[in-house]
Each structure stands twice: as C-alpha cells, then as structure tokens.
C-alpha cells in the first residue's frame, strides 16, 4: 500500500539532505521515526557474558547518531 504525504519544498530539501545514497524515502522516514525504546530494547537484549559492554556501546552509538542528526538538521535549516 502506498500513501502520499504532502510536504513543503523546504522540508523535502531537508529530507533529501538527510537521505543516504542507497536509501529510499520510505527507509529514511522509517529510520528517522524509530522510537528510542527500540534501541533500548535492542541494547538490553545483550545479556550473555560474551556480549559484555555491547549494550552500553549500542546506547552510546545511538546517542552519538542522534546528536549528529540534530547538528545536520540545524545546519540544513540555516
């Protein structure tokens, strides 16, 4: 099923700048709309001894990616 979403030219330009080269707009919107709880659930699933520190690493990487996204968004708005 396909749905059309109307956005302004400014928003479309901003989304195009955030979109990865190999990513569709559907994939972009899915990536941007993920809930932090999704990441926390994934990070919390690493409870085997061999996964020690992996959950913390996933959480830290998620925070870094959020900061990077915020910075890129702010730059694109200027």
Secondary structure, 3 states (H helix, E strand, C coil): CCCCCCCCHHHHHHHHHHCCCCCCHHHHHHHHHCCHHHHHHHHHCCCCHHHCCHHHHHHHHHHHHHHHHHHHHHHHHC
